[in-house]
């Protein structure tokens, strides 16, 4: 069946320079192969374009999530469930031990892994998320399930751990070379070597992983400087011979592997300089950083050094895979703290920026002639007759208001938050936002072919 079609409606189009173009009465058309042949004002479209239909809502590129944990999808939003108010190791490490590691251990069973991956795929697609970079588990069979079941826009990592984790989740170092070779041979650079973080990976295992990544032409991903107590554990106890947390990854070679670094909340200026010099990318997860009480990533430090970054969910610390909800949280946490966080920046960092980080920018993230026609349709409140891109994006996000959260966010930015009224306020706000935005994506189209349609409510027309 031919994929040739023309879609009419308001279009948000991120551009390579970081801006977003808005066309109120737009048209985008593709040929029978799903390749874009026209994008622009509907009134200027050639009369020869394929038959048209009106979009349901606003047309935008699909979302990509460059940092998400597949085995934590069943416990999303319950990362710290049952964790006491102020655990000495911090909410991050306490949540890992109590809730996350048991969830990941269940994926040792391939049937469980299949069920988890299928639910993850259905949920992400329903929220307009069509790819990104995901962590699986330490089990090669589970990683294979994920890479086989997920679309090619997804990269998936075999997680490495050999210390400060349950024995059942330790990497099988005897088979590691063969496991990496087999996954690399079968999936190429969709397979990403995944260092859990310095707390759970020793230097010998990390340097071995770096060598394997180099031998097979693979990139790497990890976590860095998420919480103060984590940072102190790494720098003062586990790796006291290194200068900083970032220095661990620098001297062990991880930063030479086109690295994606999650969080980077508690960084020194020198550490940001290293990240910039190595041209690593940062996965910015404002919802996770809020709910775990970690802090607020210093956005201006990235911008001043031209460090590339994407907005990501970090599910399961986030209760939702919705990138719309993550964009709303991005606007809230940086309001009044950075002039580099307008609504258009949020959309760019959820679409074309992660496409660039994932080396998919020639396929997805913006609309231009010759690219595949891949887009989402997002339900939106009424758009003003004369509107800018920022106005439309705010309408898509339900006009997030950071003012009631200002005091709590100030505390979060300081030394972070433990359980208490401020964190409870932020948690309620995140959950309410998620509920309001999880059902906004109406349809997802990839290369001219519809891959998701929101089900019509029972009794609807």
VOGU-3710 file (C-alpha; in Angstrom, 3 decimals, decimal comma):
1> xxxxxxxxxx> 0,000/0,000/0,000  1,302/3,466/-0,917  2,244/5,704/1,976  1,752/8,876/-0,064  -0,237/11,431/1,932  -0,504/15,051/2,981  -1,206/16,063/6,566  -2,683/19,497/7,242  -2,469/21,303/10,563  -0,299/23,373/12,881
11> xxxxxxxxxx> 3,346/22,254/12,657  6,166/22,615/15,178  9,474/22,032/13,433  12,744/21,994/15,425  15,750/23,209/13,443  19,448/22,402/13,724  20,248/25,836/15,187  18,074/25,084/18,225  15,058/27,138/17,203  11,549/25,837/16,523
21> xxxxxxxxxx> 9,533/27,038/13,544  5,763/27,215/13,923  3,403/27,153/10,957  -0,203/27,673/12,056  -1,736/26,404/8,807  0,866/23,967/7,632  1,156/20,957/5,357  3,631/18,102/5,212  3,536/15,543/2,424  5,331/12,312/1,604
31> xxxxxxxxxx> 5,599/10,002/-1,400  4,722/6,324/-1,647  7,922/5,394/0,214  7,137/7,685/3,148  9,757/10,301/2,200  8,919/13,971/2,726  8,299/15,853/-0,523  6,936/19,112/0,915  6,741/20,886/4,255  5,553/24,450/4,750
41> xxxxxxxxxx> 2,449/26,623/4,588  -0,592/24,786/3,280  -1,405/27,708/0,995  1,896/27,349/-0,832  1,739/23,572/-1,242  1,886/22,235/-4,836  -1,480/21,165/-6,227  0,045/17,813/-7,172  0,385/16,659/-3,555  -1,256/13,443/-2,441
51> xxxxxxxxxx> -4,730/13,415/-0,919  -4,835/15,121/2,450  -6,324/14,772/5,912  -6,405/17,106/8,862  -4,145/16,327/11,793  -5,676/15,693/15,194  -3,885/18,402/17,141  -0,378/19,730/16,628  2,149/18,016/14,338  5,647/17,568/15,811
61> xxxxxxxxxx> 8,558/15,158/15,417  8,386/12,014/17,575  10,182/11,984/20,908  13,396/10,154/21,761  14,458/9,237/25,301  18,233/8,964/25,635  18,134/7,650/29,217  15,561/5,139/30,408  15,623/1,780/32,242  13,482/-0,930/30,635
71> xxxxxxxxxx> 13,393/-3,381/33,605  12,282/-0,538/35,885  9,199/0,139/33,764  7,001/-2,105/35,974  8,013/-0,092/39,059  7,994/3,387/37,501  7,237/5,990/40,126  7,972/3,452/42,895  11,749/3,745/42,884  11,861/4,788/46,545
81> xxxxxxxxxx> 8,716/3,006/47,737  9,217/1,856/51,314  12,466/3,777/51,710  12,742/5,591/55,026  12,774/9,360/55,229  16,519/9,949/55,443  18,545/6,796/54,703  22,260/7,260/55,435  23,232/6,136/51,933  20,766/8,527/50,274
91> xxxxxxxxxx> 17,494/7,916/48,454  19,210/6,835/45,246  21,212/3,952/46,683  18,434/2,941/49,078  15,914/2,764/46,236  18,283/0,726/44,089  18,761/-1,871/46,815  15,148/-2,080/47,934  13,202/-1,863/44,684  15,302/-1,611/41,546
101> xxxxxxxxxx> 17,705/-4,502/41,863  14,910/-7,017/42,634  12,984/-5,797/39,577  16,059/-6,217/37,400  16,784/-9,679/38,799  13,368/-10,873/37,605  14,466/-10,280/34,007  16,876/-13,205/34,297  13,824/-15,185/33,194  13,516/-14,591/29,413
111> xxxxxxxxxx> 9,724/-14,844/29,606  9,614/-12,063/32,201  11,996/-10,020/30,070  9,693/-10,450/27,058  6,666/-9,276/29,024  8,533/-6,264/30,408  9,838/-5,247/26,976  6,420/-5,585/25,315  4,751/-3,444/27,991  7,560/-0,899/27,716
121> xxxxxxxxxx> 7,187/-0,707/23,943  3,421/-0,251/24,094  3,644/2,462/26,760  6,450/4,453/25,153  4,798/4,364/21,738  1,488/5,549/23,212  3,382/8,583/24,509  5,061/9,357/21,195  8,474/8,009/22,256  9,846/6,000/19,345
131> xxxxxxxxxx> 13,476/5,429/20,309  16,427/6,407/22,437  19,022/4,754/24,631  17,913/2,257/27,251  19,510/0,260/30,028  18,421/-3,392/30,233  20,067/-5,680/32,817  23,242/-7,698/33,330  21,631/-10,627/31,473  22,701/-10,977/27,812
141> xxxxxxxxxx> 19,529/-12,917/26,965  17,353/-10,065/28,267  19,343/-7,526/26,236  18,833/-9,675/23,155  15,080/-9,770/23,780  14,980/-5,976/23,985  17,037/-5,438/20,837  14,933/-7,943/18,901  11,566/-6,556/20,025  12,233/-2,809/19,948
151> xxxxxxxxxx> 12,381/-0,720/16,741  15,770/0,163/15,266  15,578/3,660/16,766  16,265/2,110/20,172  19,773/1,378/21,452  19,965/-1,002/24,421  22,716/-1,685/26,919  24,049/-4,747/28,682  24,556/-3,395/32,203  27,910/-4,029/33,887
161> xxxxxxxxxx> 28,169/-4,446/37,673  30,616/-6,305/39,898  30,532/-4,562/43,288  28,024/-3,068/45,733  25,160/-4,982/44,127  23,429/-8,341/44,669  25,532/-11,326/43,645  22,735/-12,470/41,342  23,169/-9,270/39,308  26,943/-9,352/38,993
171> xxxxxxxxxx> 28,315/-9,451/35,452  29,420/-12,884/34,272  32,986/-11,862/33,580  33,906/-15,328/32,286  31,574/-14,919/29,297  31,706/-11,131/28,914  33,928/-11,042/25,812  31,754/-13,583/24,011  28,524/-11,891/25,126  29,648/-8,474/23,848
181> xxxxxxxxxx> 30,914/-9,963/20,589  27,651/-11,799/19,921  25,461/-8,762/20,635  27,699/-6,470/18,598  27,744/-8,898/15,676  23,957/-9,216/15,657  22,879/-5,644/16,442  25,809/-3,403/15,562  25,882/0,013/17,188  22,337/-0,374/18,507
191> xxxxxxxxxx> 24,102/-2,301/21,255  25,645/0,106/23,775  28,115/-0,941/26,458  26,639/0,191/29,769  28,662/0,950/32,882  26,058/1,123/35,670  28,011/3,740/37,625  31,276/3,995/39,522  29,681/2,685/42,725  28,873/-0,657/41,082
201> xxxxxxxxxx> 31,773/-1,097/38,628  35,454/-1,530/39,451  38,242/-0,016/37,388  39,377/-3,428/36,031  35,894/-4,216/34,738  35,444/-0,709/33,340  38,751/-0,677/31,475  37,957/-4,104/30,078  34,565/-2,835/28,912  36,206/0,185/27,289
211> xxxxxxxxxx> 38,576/-2,121/25,393  35,659/-4,270/24,223  33,715/-1,199/23,122  36,715/0,032/21,165  37,306/-3,370/19,558  33,706/-3,556/18,318  33,189/0,142/17,511  30,606/0,645/20,258  29,751/3,621/22,419  29,181/3,642/26,190
221> xxxxxxxxxx> 26,735/5,103/28,698  26,732/5,531/32,467  25,517/7,669/35,394  27,546/10,533/36,842  27,234/12,832/39,867  23,552/12,279/40,553  23,563/12,898/44,332  25,934/14,399/46,873  26,146/11,259/49,006  26,836/9,165/45,904
231> xxxxxxxxxx> 29,571/11,639/44,900  31,183/11,469/48,340  31,110/7,658/48,294  32,883/7,586/44,941  35,436/10,318/45,600  36,226/9,709/49,275  35,896/5,939/49,668  35,767/3,904/46,463  38,070/5,954/44,228  39,993/8,247/46,551
241> xxxxxxxxxx> 43,049/7,982/44,287  41,156/9,849/41,544  40,655/13,603/41,564  36,884/13,624/40,962  33,989/11,347/40,041  34,391/12,438/36,412  38,110/11,696/36,593  37,254/8,029/37,202  35,621/7,802/33,796  38,306/9,945/32,174
251> xxxxxxxxxx> 41,270/7,875/33,356  39,493/4,560/32,811  38,755/5,544/29,203  34,953/5,593/29,234  34,817/9,213/28,088  36,598/8,220/24,880  33,620/6,095/23,780  31,129/8,745/22,590  29,619/8,617/26,056  26,108/9,459/27,230
261> xxxxxxxxxx> 26,299/10,629/30,851  23,102/10,646/32,881  22,300/13,410/35,390  25,511/15,438/36,060  23,739/17,341/38,840  26,567/17,650/41,377  29,446/18,613/39,078  32,370/20,991/39,582  33,378/23,421/36,864  36,485/21,341/36,161
271> xxxxxxxxxx> 34,319/18,258/35,657  32,143/20,071/33,138  35,314/21,145/31,349  36,345/17,500/30,984  32,928/16,516/29,647  33,099/19,340/27,124  36,630/18,453/26,040  35,627/14,818/25,483  32,472/15,857/23,626  30,304/13,588/25,767
281> xxxxxxxxxx> 26,546/14,167/25,870  24,438/14,599/28,992  21,070/12,963/29,621  19,181/15,562/31,658  16,422/14,020/33,796  14,634/16,817/35,705  11,764/14,643/36,988  14,052/11,968/38,381  16,374/14,591/39,860  13,331/16,110/41,571
291> xxxxxxxxxx> 11,692/12,960/42,921  14,930/11,479/44,253  15,759/14,825/45,862  19,025/14,957/43,909  19,010/18,610/42,876  18,785/20,723/39,729  21,326/20,315/36,965  23,168/23,629/36,396  21,970/24,206/32,842  24,037/27,318/32,201
301> xxxxxxxxxx> 27,238/25,357/32,842  26,355/23,128/29,868  25,327/25,986/27,622  28,469/28,029/28,294  30,621/25,017/27,333  28,445/23,947/24,374  27,833/20,503/25,877  25,079/18,671/24,038  22,202/17,370/26,130  18,754/15,822/25,848
311> xxxxxxxxxx> 15,718/15,779/28,115  15,136/12,215/29,355  12,801/10,428/31,780  15,065/8,016/33,706  12,078/5,708/34,254  11,640/4,118/36,792  12,602/7,079/38,986  9,985/8,993/36,991  6,370/7,811/37,227  5,844/8,216/33,487
321> xxxxxxxxxx> 7,507/7,679/30,117  5,806/10,869/28,890  8,381/13,250/27,432  5,697/15,943/27,514  5,683/15,624/31,309  9,482/15,744/31,302  9,429/18,916/29,207  7,018/20,498/31,694  9,352/19,628/34,573  12,307/21,041/32,633
331> xxxxxxxxxx> 10,500/24,374/32,398  9,615/24,341/36,097  13,028/23,509/37,537  14,885/26,025/35,367  12,363/28,883/35,622  14,202/31,896/37,037  17,467/29,928/37,115  18,431/29,997/33,465  17,533/32,108/30,466  18,351/29,096/28,296
341> xxxxxxxxxx> 15,171/27,183/29,081  12,290/28,560/26,966  9,558/26,172/25,780  11,168/25,872/22,332  14,359/24,625/23,990  12,344/21,932/25,764  10,932/20,653/22,473  14,307/20,807/20,734  15,943/18,854/23,579  13,240/16,159/23,331
351> xxxxxxxxxx> 13,402/15,712/19,556  16,287/16,864/17,381  18,902/17,061/20,175  18,484/13,407/21,223  18,337/12,422/17,545  21,722/14,093/17,126  23,094/12,409/20,257  21,819/9,036/19,014  23,220/9,708/15,496  19,710/9,532/14,051
361> xxxxxxxxxx> 19,481/13,178/12,965  19,299/12,241/9,275  16,184/10,182/9,972  14,167/11,891/12,687  13,822/15,030/14,788  12,928/17,632/12,146  10,872/17,929/8,962  12,679/18,574/5,681  12,394/17,299/2,129  14,123/13,953/1,625
371> xxxxxxxxxx> 13,720/12,716/5,195  11,257/10,030/6,289  7,892/11,491/7,310  7,836/10,555/10,998  5,656/12,607/13,331  3,261/12,639/16,243  -0,087/14,364/16,585  -0,607/15,923/20,006  -3,972/17,062/21,321  -3,854/20,717/22,303
381> xxxxxxxxxx> -5,993/23,359/23,918  -7,074/26,191/21,642  -4,170/27,874/19,875  -4,362/31,689/19,723  -4,914/33,131/16,230  -1,462/34,694/16,322  0,916/32,401/18,152  4,644/31,751/18,431  6,225/28,329/18,842  6,695/28,959/22,579
391> xxxxxxxxxx> 2,975/29,742/22,998  1,950/26,521/21,277  4,392/24,383/23,254  3,124/25,874/26,522  -0,421/25,016/25,442  0,653/21,438/24,681  2,121/21,195/28,178  -0,927/22,644/29,920  0,851/25,914/30,803  3,058/24,587/33,658
401> xxxxxxxxxx> 3,306/27,042/36,541  6,448/26,877/38,701  5,439/29,639/41,104  3,810/27,443/43,792  6,965/25,286/43,793  9,536/28,047/44,070  10,533/27,490/47,700  10,706/23,717/47,344  12,786/24,020/44,174  15,151/26,451/45,904
411> xxxxxxxxxx> 15,709/23,835/48,613  16,191/21,142/45,979  18,816/23,219/44,215  20,763/23,671/47,451  21,958/20,398/48,933  19,046/18,293/47,721  15,974/17,068/49,562  15,158/14,186/51,862  11,615/13,141/52,712  9,552/16,039/54,034
421> xxxxxxxxxx> 6,952/18,645/53,064  9,007/20,186/50,251  9,649/16,858/48,522  6,023/15,788/49,064  4,831/18,981/47,359  7,086/18,359/44,365  5,995/14,732/44,147  2,308/15,665/44,096  2,943/18,198/41,367  4,894/15,720/39,217
431> xxxxxxxxxx> 2,173/13,095/39,521  -0,599/15,549/38,655  1,345/16,731/35,617  1,907/13,156/34,470  -1,789/12,342/34,691  -2,650/15,370/32,601  -0,103/14,758/29,847  0,056/10,990/29,443  -2,953/10,909/27,097  -2,047/13,859/24,839
441> xxxxxxxxxx> -0,441/11,902/21,963  -3,207/10,871/19,576  -1,321/9,272/16,701  2,252/8,241/15,816  3,449/7,883/12,226  6,852/6,514/11,190  8,070/6,879/7,589  4,511/7,559/6,460  3,007/4,539/8,223  0,743/4,890/11,274
451> xxxxxxxxxx> 2,187/2,789/14,105  -0,030/4,011/16,939  -3,609/5,305/17,164  -5,009/6,269/20,546  -7,953/3,985/21,279  -11,353/5,672/21,153  -12,911/5,797/24,647  -15,698/3,275/25,107  -18,946/4,855/24,039  -17,130/7,465/21,919
461> x> -17,759/8,042/18,250
//
